[in-house]
Amino acid sequence: MKHLPATLLAVGLLGLSLAPVIAQSPAARAAAEVVEEAEWTNLIGEGLDGWTVDKENLASHWEKVDGMIVGKNPDKKGSILWTDANEFGDFELIVEYRTPSPDYDSGVFVRAESHQVQIGVSRSLKKDMTGSIYAPKDGDGGYPAVTDEDAIREHHKLGEWNTLRIVLRGNMIQTFLNDNEICNYPGKTITESGKIGLQLHANVDMEMQFRTVKIRPLEAE
């Protein structure tokens, strides 16, 4: 067997040593991030395309402004803006929201009206329950899940942008407020699939701004 010249051997060894470095290069990492991001579906389109208000006479509550979905109900009537898309089963949902209103009661319905992730002050409990599950049909009270109220008080940024992340697998609903877990709850009467709804609660004049509403499917465990 012939011996390789020292220069060729050095180049070969150098190439081997660089292989893992190249695999972790910024370009490679960026490509991986693009692939991961491609899994998400942005639910905010042109105008309010892809969304329907539950009551036609309340369609004026909702509009598209500067790339955001904005809901206002100066008449203090409640309305829900529902997705038109195919029904969602298991998913991860990220909602970024903000409100200039000092008092507000909003939320995100997951699959149907039976289960909602609260945003803002509960009308019944008179306190901030953001990230908590409202599920009266489950028969264990309006807010049946054990909720970390200390985390809500510490991490909810009133008047600023907040990120609410919802992970739903089967009947398990897990919520995070600005990357802090709020609750993990097994819904009793939750449907297997359904649409996503954004709410303006009745009996309170408020404005809600949603700059991100994106979703990606999850495989059942």
Buried (B, 14 or more C-beta within 10 A) or exposed (E): EEEEEEEEEEEEEEEEEEEEEEEEEEEEEEEEEEEEEEEBEEBBEEEBEBBBBBEEEBBEBBEBEEEBBBBBBEEEBBBBBBBEEEEBBBBBBBBBBBBEBEEBBBBBBBBBBBBBBBBBBBEEEEEBBBBBBBBBBBEEEBBBBEBBBEBBEEBBEEEEEBBBBBBBBBBBBBBBBBEBBBBBBEBBEBBEEBBBBBBBBEEBEBBBBBBBBBBBEBEEE
